[in-house]
């Protein structure tokens, strides 16, 4: 089930984010707090009350900018990441024409390409991927 993140999810989301960013817990909690103040949306994938994945994104100038997208490694290849992306794209398509994600990981780039994202910009080891939503 995909749903909006609630305050009780923060510890589980922070653990997923630490896996993604490799940062200290204080950094991750600070980032979550700043994101919430800036209007970044967080959605989680849950099963039996356990958070297995998260996606966060902001909407700026009718562009949906994916901030974070992580799934518990023990749950990879079960469609959770795709479900999160589907939810985000449906949600964002109401007000956005384009979705963007920045990555430096080949595995995530392959995932995005399979979902219709295309490289739009290469810079300093990062690739900006873009997809038309409407």
Steps between C-alpha positions, in 0.01 A plus 500: 500500500629846409405784734616840614775486762385568857711597800509137623684407178793737558738245658439242225533765229820629663647147489418473129651843437818408689534203265459739207716787620736324742468790744472532874156468657497866610567610141216285365249620763605860429451445128152351560403798713627754245327317216167507686538876554570547127192304397681189376252214486586159645314180423579158644437143391375291792410140558362381834590836653867477396647774278682328213559798272478876466484760225525874550452776249440870469306690237669813365381695196280209385794258517492205738850461643564163658712550811535149640385153404605205713385145566623265772767286328338182626188598300670592170352349182151471651351799314501736800716762327275488194187538714649806668590652161152427362340671798729804469442532125120479535505751787734740319331476159211709634725807522821411313592428142847365578668287768873517566745286694875541545717193542856381486415131544482288187245265659258786572560651156401165344186493719406851385564421132269197524234738635533741206745752646770628267837666571467876470829625645835349597701692757784414741415129518126556536227450244176696498223271377172640371158362406189667359201429721228642276 
